[in-house]
């Protein structure tokens, strides 16, 4: 499958199309290189437009970018929980609820009688965050949500889609994060 241009080239375990946007949004921060595509208004605006979350490049204020980064980390906390870790904190759950409260849905009926839902909110960025919540809701309903996880390496936390047969994958990359953690555990046992 050819990945869209807004998915980072480092992505080795992409989610299905219905969850790929959520995964790519979480992976806009890469801990190994301390790079953040939501770090400044120009880079963030460009990525959000390419990903289809904004219709056109908007003037993003620092408080909006901060809200988007915090929301990204709330989603990451949900993915940590999907991987068997602790769930989001009370404050993170409040932030999740605040995004949901900021939006509403506009329902449409298409030519083929299909029902569509598009998010509406005070700002285009708020509508984009609500859209991500809708993608998560849809994935929870179709059973794919639990397979989108955060890497078990606390120094990484990259979002990956678990396609393993057992559905118990723990790392974004066994050769990198898996080996790091297994070697740490071995050294700890030897001491």
Secondary structure, DSSP 8 states (H G I E B T S, - for coil): ----TTS-TT-SS---HHHHHHHHHHTTEETTTTEETTSSHHHHHHHHHHTTSSSS-----HHHHHHHHHHHHHHHHHHHHHTTS----HHHHHHHHHHHHHEEEEEEE-TTS-EEEEEEESSHHHHHHHHHHHHHHHHHHHT-GGGEEE-S-TTT--EEE---TTS----S-IIIIIHHHHHHHHHHHH-
